[in-house]
């Protein structure tokens, strides 16, 4: 029998010692293999195994780390993981605690992604201060995507359900391949020039890092940052992350989510409108009640300020008497003046002169009928008209003695 040592370890102590030894010896390692038995728990942690033709090892990737992966792994995927080697003490299983994951063979692309991400981060393109607010009630919504993309159908369906009253403008472009970045940039520029919409949705369905690589373009990042229109980016699945997501004014985990973020729900708007209408009616009613109370107060003050009705009637009666007396005096004055003018007119009446025994001799001439004023105007054998107090006669002079 082997000698019994002075210190006897428990199973847990032994496993912890092995775990510490493994961590000290290996530190961080990169391991490639095929994912099997992949499970994503409600806690957000991932549990799976990496295997190849020679063996397998258990792996765990905790929430917070796996949020940075950019895709949702599935059993059968070939991946490369950066992890620390250790031992799960309760079971004594050797396992990898994964800190980073990328698709196998995509190491170069992933490194390029991280390098560009760091560059644009330092340039301030990800700063929250420069991000534009998304309008809560857009007049029109633009969609930048491929007309053949399944994401377009999902977005249109979501917008039709939530906000059928908002017009939609589609700016078609390629969303995959080497020509896609230039096409997306041209579509964004076109939307800004036309200014026909209030917000842009940049959407595409999920795929591998290669499929989504068009959205990791530096020129596209600057086009998104320089856009006058706010942009909601909904590219890939929830775990997919691109440079466009970081630069956009708002990032959605899916294209459908981007539509939901940009369009208000019609039924919710109607409910809010009804609530505002009710609130407005209440405020109007309250205002009317306050004004009615104020009016009552003014009426009370006015009634106190009015003079005594009996005194008012007495004053009116006195004014009527004064007015009547003034009118009678003025009428008598007018009558006296009229009598004086009448007397003056009568004194100047020629008829009054004739009644005192005078006569007027008239003769006809070139200038009409004229009164005879001088004896020299009288000639024998001429006809004259003589006006007396009681009538007139025609005479012919036989002889004129001067």
QUIGIKA-V531237 format. One record per residue. N is the residue number from 1. SS is DSSP state (A for helix, B for strand, O for the rest). D_CENTER is the distance of its C-alpha to the mean C-alpha in Angstrom with 2 decimals. Layout:
BEGIN
n=N ss=SS d_center=D_CENTER
n=N ss=SS d_center=D_CENTER
END
This chain:
BEGIN
n=1 ss=O d_center=88.86
n=2 ss=O d_center=86.48
n=3 ss=O d_center=86.73
n=4 ss=O d_center=84.43
n=5 ss=O d_center=82.30
n=6 ss=O d_center=82.01
n=7 ss=O d_center=78.16
n=8 ss=O d_center=76.89
n=9 ss=O d_center=73.16
n=10 ss=O d_center=71.00
n=11 ss=A d_center=69.06
n=12 ss=A d_center=65.81
n=13 ss=A d_center=67.27
n=14 ss=A d_center=68.54
n=15 ss=A d_center=65.23
n=16 ss=A d_center=63.41
n=17 ss=A d_center=66.02
n=18 ss=A d_center=65.57
n=19 ss=A d_center=61.76
n=20 ss=A d_center=62.16
n=21 ss=A d_center=64.68
n=22 ss=A d_center=62.44
n=23 ss=A d_center=59.51
n=24 ss=A d_center=61.84
n=25 ss=A d_center=63.42
n=26 ss=A d_center=60.48
n=27 ss=O d_center=57.38
n=28 ss=B d_center=54.35
n=29 ss=B d_center=55.11
n=30 ss=B d_center=53.36
n=31 ss=B d_center=54.54
n=32 ss=B d_center=53.92
n=33 ss=B d_center=54.49
n=34 ss=B d_center=53.33
n=35 ss=B d_center=51.18
n=36 ss=B d_center=52.84
n=37 ss=B d_center=52.26
n=38 ss=B d_center=48.62
n=39 ss=B d_center=46.97
n=40 ss=B d_center=43.53
n=41 ss=O d_center=43.79
n=42 ss=O d_center=41.14
n=43 ss=O d_center=41.62
n=44 ss=O d_center=40.09
n=45 ss=O d_center=43.50
n=46 ss=B d_center=45.14
n=47 ss=B d_center=48.87
n=48 ss=B d_center=50.79
n=49 ss=B d_center=53.90
n=50 ss=B d_center=54.52
n=51 ss=B d_center=57.52
n=52 ss=B d_center=59.51
n=53 ss=O d_center=62.91
n=54 ss=O d_center=64.74
n=55 ss=B d_center=62.90
n=56 ss=B d_center=59.78
n=57 ss=B d_center=58.18
n=58 ss=B d_center=55.76
n=59 ss=B d_center=52.35
n=60 ss=B d_center=49.53
n=61 ss=B d_center=46.04
n=62 ss=O d_center=44.14
n=63 ss=O d_center=40.44
n=64 ss=O d_center=38.67
n=65 ss=O d_center=40.91
n=66 ss=A d_center=40.24
n=67 ss=A d_center=36.45
n=68 ss=A d_center=37.02
n=69 ss=O d_center=39.10
n=70 ss=O d_center=36.37
n=71 ss=O d_center=38.02
n=72 ss=O d_center=39.57
n=73 ss=O d_center=43.37
n=74 ss=O d_center=45.56
n=75 ss=O d_center=49.30
n=76 ss=O d_center=50.97
n=77 ss=O d_center=48.58
n=78 ss=B d_center=50.40
n=79 ss=B d_center=48.90
n=80 ss=B d_center=49.80
n=81 ss=B d_center=49.25
n=82 ss=B d_center=49.67
n=83 ss=B d_center=51.28
n=84 ss=B d_center=53.76
n=85 ss=B d_center=56.98
n=86 ss=B d_center=58.08
n=87 ss=B d_center=59.74
n=88 ss=B d_center=58.24
n=89 ss=O d_center=60.73
n=90 ss=O d_center=60.77
n=91 ss=O d_center=61.76
n=92 ss=O d_center=63.32
n=93 ss=B d_center=61.21
n=94 ss=B d_center=60.43
n=95 ss=B d_center=56.68
n=96 ss=B d_center=54.06
n=97 ss=B d_center=51.09
n=98 ss=B d_center=48.53
n=99 ss=B d_center=46.18
n=100 ss=B d_center=44.79
n=101 ss=B d_center=44.92
n=102 ss=B d_center=44.52
n=103 ss=B d_center=45.71
n=104 ss=O d_center=49.29
n=105 ss=O d_center=49.71
n=106 ss=O d_center=46.12
n=107 ss=A d_center=47.13
n=108 ss=A d_center=46.58
n=109 ss=A d_center=43.05
n=110 ss=A d_center=42.17
n=111 ss=A d_center=43.61
n=112 ss=A d_center=41.61
n=113 ss=A d_center=38.44
n=114 ss=A d_center=39.25
n=115 ss=A d_center=40.20
n=116 ss=A d_center=36.96
n=117 ss=A d_center=34.95
n=118 ss=A d_center=36.84
n=119 ss=A d_center=36.41
n=120 ss=A d_center=32.61
n=121 ss=A d_center=32.44
n=122 ss=A d_center=34.45
n=123 ss=O d_center=32.26
n=124 ss=O d_center=29.23
n=125 ss=O d_center=27.28
n=126 ss=O d_center=26.98
n=127 ss=O d_center=25.81
n=128 ss=A d_center=22.93
n=129 ss=A d_center=21.87
n=130 ss=A d_center=20.99
n=131 ss=O d_center=18.94
n=132 ss=O d_center=15.25
n=133 ss=O d_center=12.85
n=134 ss=O d_center=11.96
n=135 ss=O d_center=8.33
n=136 ss=O d_center=8.76
n=137 ss=O d_center=7.22
n=138 ss=O d_center=8.17
n=139 ss=O d_center=8.76
n=140 ss=B d_center=12.22
n=141 ss=B d_center=14.51
n=142 ss=B d_center=17.48
n=143 ss=B d_center=20.81
n=144 ss=B d_center=23.49
n=145 ss=B d_center=26.81
n=146 ss=O d_center=30.07
n=147 ss=O d_center=30.19
n=148 ss=O d_center=33.32
n=149 ss=O d_center=31.90
n=150 ss=A d_center=32.11
n=151 ss=A d_center=28.89
n=152 ss=A d_center=27.01
n=153 ss=A d_center=28.40
n=154 ss=A d_center=27.41
n=155 ss=A d_center=23.80
n=156 ss=A d_center=23.53
n=157 ss=A d_center=25.25
n=158 ss=A d_center=22.95
n=159 ss=A d_center=19.76
n=160 ss=A d_center=21.54
n=161 ss=A d_center=22.44
n=162 ss=A d_center=19.23
n=163 ss=O d_center=16.59
n=164 ss=O d_center=18.57
n=165 ss=O d_center=15.76
n=166 ss=O d_center=14.01
n=167 ss=B d_center=15.92
n=168 ss=B d_center=17.98
n=169 ss=B d_center=19.47
n=170 ss=B d_center=22.60
n=171 ss=B d_center=23.92
n=172 ss=B d_center=27.59
n=173 ss=O d_center=29.74
n=174 ss=O d_center=32.73
n=175 ss=O d_center=32.08
n=176 ss=O d_center=35.73
n=177 ss=O d_center=38.56
n=178 ss=O d_center=39.22
n=179 ss=O d_center=37.04
n=180 ss=A d_center=33.95
n=181 ss=A d_center=32.50
n=182 ss=A d_center=32.60
n=183 ss=A d_center=31.05
n=184 ss=A d_center=28.14
n=185 ss=A d_center=27.60
n=186 ss=A d_center=27.74
n=187 ss=A d_center=25.19
n=188 ss=A d_center=22.68
n=189 ss=A d_center=23.47
n=190 ss=A d_center=23.09
n=191 ss=A d_center=19.60
n=192 ss=A d_center=18.59
n=193 ss=A d_center=20.41
n=194 ss=A d_center=18.98
n=195 ss=O d_center=15.29
n=196 ss=O d_center=14.87
n=197 ss=O d_center=13.11
n=198 ss=O d_center=10.48
n=199 ss=B d_center=13.18
n=200 ss=B d_center=17.00
n=201 ss=B d_center=19.55
n=202 ss=B d_center=22.97
n=203 ss=B d_center=25.41
n=204 ss=B d_center=29.15
n=205 ss=O d_center=31.69
n=206 ss=O d_center=34.26
n=207 ss=O d_center=37.45
n=208 ss=O d_center=39.90
n=209 ss=O d_center=39.22
n=210 ss=O d_center=40.54
n=211 ss=O d_center=38.16
n=212 ss=O d_center=35.12
n=213 ss=A d_center=36.52
n=214 ss=A d_center=34.23
n=215 ss=A d_center=31.39
n=216 ss=A d_center=33.64
n=217 ss=O d_center=33.65
n=218 ss=A d_center=33.18
n=219 ss=A d_center=31.75
n=220 ss=A d_center=29.16
n=221 ss=A d_center=28.27
n=222 ss=A d_center=27.62
n=223 ss=A d_center=25.61
n=224 ss=A d_center=23.27
n=225 ss=A d_center=23.15
n=226 ss=A d_center=22.54
n=227 ss=O d_center=19.76
n=228 ss=O d_center=16.58
n=229 ss=O d_center=14.84
n=230 ss=B d_center=14.93
n=231 ss=B d_center=17.90
n=232 ss=B d_center=19.04
n=233 ss=B d_center=22.83
n=234 ss=B d_center=24.84
n=235 ss=B d_center=28.35
n=236 ss=O d_center=31.54
n=237 ss=O d_center=32.42
n=238 ss=O d_center=31.63
n=239 ss=O d_center=34.45
n=240 ss=O d_center=33.71
n=241 ss=O d_center=32.22
n=242 ss=O d_center=31.68
n=243 ss=A d_center=30.76
n=244 ss=A d_center=27.49
n=245 ss=A d_center=26.61
n=246 ss=A d_center=27.21
n=247 ss=A d_center=25.23
n=248 ss=O d_center=22.14
n=249 ss=O d_center=19.06
n=250 ss=B d_center=19.77
n=251 ss=B d_center=23.08
n=252 ss=O d_center=23.80
n=253 ss=O d_center=27.44
n=254 ss=O d_center=27.28
n=255 ss=A d_center=25.40
n=256 ss=A d_center=24.72
n=257 ss=A d_center=23.30
n=258 ss=A d_center=20.91
n=259 ss=A d_center=19.60
n=260 ss=A d_center=19.32
n=261 ss=A d_center=17.39
n=262 ss=A d_center=14.75
n=263 ss=O d_center=14.38
n=264 ss=O d_center=13.79
n=265 ss=O d_center=16.80
n=266 ss=A d_center=16.62
n=267 ss=A d_center=19.28
n=268 ss=A d_center=17.64
n=269 ss=A d_center=14.40
n=270 ss=A d_center=16.86
n=271 ss=A d_center=18.77
n=272 ss=A d_center=15.93
n=273 ss=A d_center=15.11
n=274 ss=A d_center=18.85
n=275 ss=A d_center=19.11
n=276 ss=A d_center=16.52
n=277 ss=A d_center=18.43
n=278 ss=A d_center=21.65
n=279 ss=A d_center=20.63
n=280 ss=A d_center=19.49
n=281 ss=A d_center=22.81
n=282 ss=A d_center=24.75
n=283 ss=A d_center=23.32
n=284 ss=A d_center=24.07
n=285 ss=A d_center=27.53
n=286 ss=A d_center=28.16
n=287 ss=A d_center=27.18
n=288 ss=A d_center=29.48
n=289 ss=A d_center=32.25
n=290 ss=A d_center=31.99
n=291 ss=A d_center=32.05
n=292 ss=A d_center=34.95
n=293 ss=A d_center=36.83
n=294 ss=A d_center=36.26
n=295 ss=A d_center=37.52
n=296 ss=A d_center=40.61
n=297 ss=A d_center=41.29
n=298 ss=A d_center=41.08
n=299 ss=A d_center=43.37
n=300 ss=A d_center=45.84
n=301 ss=A d_center=45.88
n=302 ss=A d_center=46.29
n=303 ss=A d_center=49.19
n=304 ss=A d_center=50.88
n=305 ss=A d_center=50.39
n=306 ss=O d_center=51.97
n=307 ss=O d_center=55.74
n=308 ss=O d_center=58.58
n=309 ss=A d_center=58.85
n=310 ss=A d_center=62.68
n=311 ss=A d_center=62.61
n=312 ss=A d_center=60.15
n=313 ss=A d_center=62.54
n=314 ss=A d_center=65.48
n=315 ss=A d_center=63.69
n=316 ss=A d_center=62.80
n=317 ss=A d_center=66.47
n=318 ss=A d_center=67.71
n=319 ss=A d_center=65.38
n=320 ss=A d_center=66.60
n=321 ss=A d_center=70.21
n=322 ss=A d_center=69.61
n=323 ss=A d_center=67.85
n=324 ss=A d_center=70.77
n=325 ss=A d_center=73.37
n=326 ss=A d_center=71.59
n=327 ss=A d_center=71.35
n=328 ss=A d_center=75.09
n=329 ss=A d_center=76.08
n=330 ss=A d_center=73.98
n=331 ss=A d_center=75.43
n=332 ss=A d_center=78.99
n=333 ss=A d_center=78.40
n=334 ss=A d_center=77.09
n=335 ss=A d_center=80.17
n=336 ss=A d_center=82.58
n=337 ss=A d_center=81.05
n=338 ss=A d_center=81.20
n=339 ss=A d_center=84.91
n=340 ss=A d_center=85.66
n=341 ss=A d_center=84.05
n=342 ss=A d_center=85.95
n=343 ss=A d_center=89.25
n=344 ss=A d_center=88.61
n=345 ss=A d_center=87.83
n=346 ss=A d_center=91.04
n=347 ss=A d_center=93.08
n=348 ss=O d_center=91.92
n=349 ss=O d_center=92.58
n=350 ss=A d_center=95.40
n=351 ss=A d_center=96.73
n=352 ss=A d_center=97.80
n=353 ss=A d_center=99.89
n=354 ss=A d_center=101.57
n=355 ss=A d_center=102.42
n=356 ss=O d_center=104.41
n=357 ss=O d_center=106.80
n=358 ss=O d_center=105.18
n=359 ss=O d_center=104.54
n=360 ss=B d_center=102.24
n=361 ss=B d_center=103.66
n=362 ss=B d_center=101.18
n=363 ss=B d_center=101.88
n=364 ss=B d_center=99.94
n=365 ss=B d_center=99.36
n=366 ss=O d_center=97.17
n=367 ss=O d_center=94.41
n=368 ss=B d_center=94.59
n=369 ss=B d_center=96.37
n=370 ss=B d_center=97.35
n=371 ss=B d_center=99.31
n=372 ss=O d_center=102.76
n=373 ss=O d_center=102.92
n=374 ss=O d_center=106.06
n=375 ss=A d_center=109.60
n=376 ss=A d_center=109.41
n=377 ss=A d_center=106.79
n=378 ss=O d_center=109.36
n=379 ss=O d_center=111.46
n=380 ss=O d_center=114.26
n=381 ss=O d_center=113.58
n=382 ss=O d_center=109.82
n=383 ss=B d_center=107.76
n=384 ss=B d_center=105.81
n=385 ss=B d_center=103.73
n=386 ss=B d_center=104.69
n=387 ss=B d_center=102.22
n=388 ss=B d_center=103.84
n=389 ss=O d_center=102.58
n=390 ss=O d_center=103.24
n=391 ss=B d_center=102.60
n=392 ss=B d_center=103.31
n=393 ss=B d_center=106.10
n=394 ss=B d_center=106.78
n=395 ss=B d_center=109.85
n=396 ss=B d_center=111.75
n=397 ss=O d_center=113.72
n=398 ss=O d_center=117.34
n=399 ss=O d_center=118.10
n=400 ss=O d_center=116.30
n=401 ss=O d_center=118.32
n=402 ss=O d_center=116.66
END
